[in-house]
Amino acid sequence: MPNRSGVPMRRTTARAGEAASGAGDRCPLMSAEELADFLGVPLNTVYIWNHRHQGPRAHKVGRYLRYRWTEVEAWLEAQAVNRAT
């Protein structure tokens, strides 16, 4: 719905079902280049992980690989080394 100036207003409330699924808390997807920078690994490593079904879960958007931040962080947490003290 536009405001008085004719500019559409952003909807700030979630639709029914979005709050439960987390769809209302969307953030941009991460590109393969951003993932490589974030993890400090070569870009080719990200592509190799995807080919071998390793690393964070990738999503195809057209011909591009994209990653959800929450899935990357969950994968990274799962990689933690458990050290015995």
N, C-alpha and C positions, 0 to 999 in steps of 0.2 A: 504494500500500500504506500503510495507516494505521500510525502509530507507537503507542506504549503508551497515549497519551492519547486515541487515537481520531481524531486530526487527520491527514488525508492528508499524506504527505510529497511534496515536489516532486521530480520526476525530474531528475537533474542530468546524466545521460549521454544522448547522442543515439542515436536509433534508427539502424539500418543505412540508409545512404543520406543521412541528414540532414546529416552532417558535410560531405560532398562538395558538397551543394547550398547549404549555408549556412543551412538551415532551423532548425538548432539555435541560431543566434544571432539570435533574433527580438527586435525591439524594437517598441514601439507605433507605429502609423501616425500621421502628422501630419494634422490637419484642415486645411481650406482657411483657416480663421481663423489657425491656428498658422503656416501657410506664409506668409501675408501679414505677420504679425508678425515672423517670422524674416527675411524678405527686406526688410522695411520698405516694402512697397507696399500700396496700398489693397486691400481684400478684393475689390472689383469687378474689379480688374486680374487677380486669380487666376482668377475665373470667365470673364473674356474670354479669357485665355490658353487655358483648357481648351476653350472653344467654338471657338477658332481653331486648336486642336491645336499650341499653342506652350507654352512654359514646361515645367516638370517634368511627367513622365508621371503622370497621375491614374488612380486606381482607384476604381470605383464600389462602394460598400459600401451596399447598399440604395439609398437615394436620396441618399446623401452621397458627397462626393469625399474621398478619402484619398490620402496621399502617403507613399511609403517614404523614410526619411531618406537612405539610400544613393543612391537615384535623384535626390533633390533636390541632394545634394552633388555628384554626378557632373554633373548639368545645370549647376549653378553653376560648377563648374570649367571646363566647356566654354564658358562665357560670358566667360572671362577675356580681357582685351584684350592682344594681343601687341604690345608697343611696341618699335620699333627704337631701339637706343641709338647 
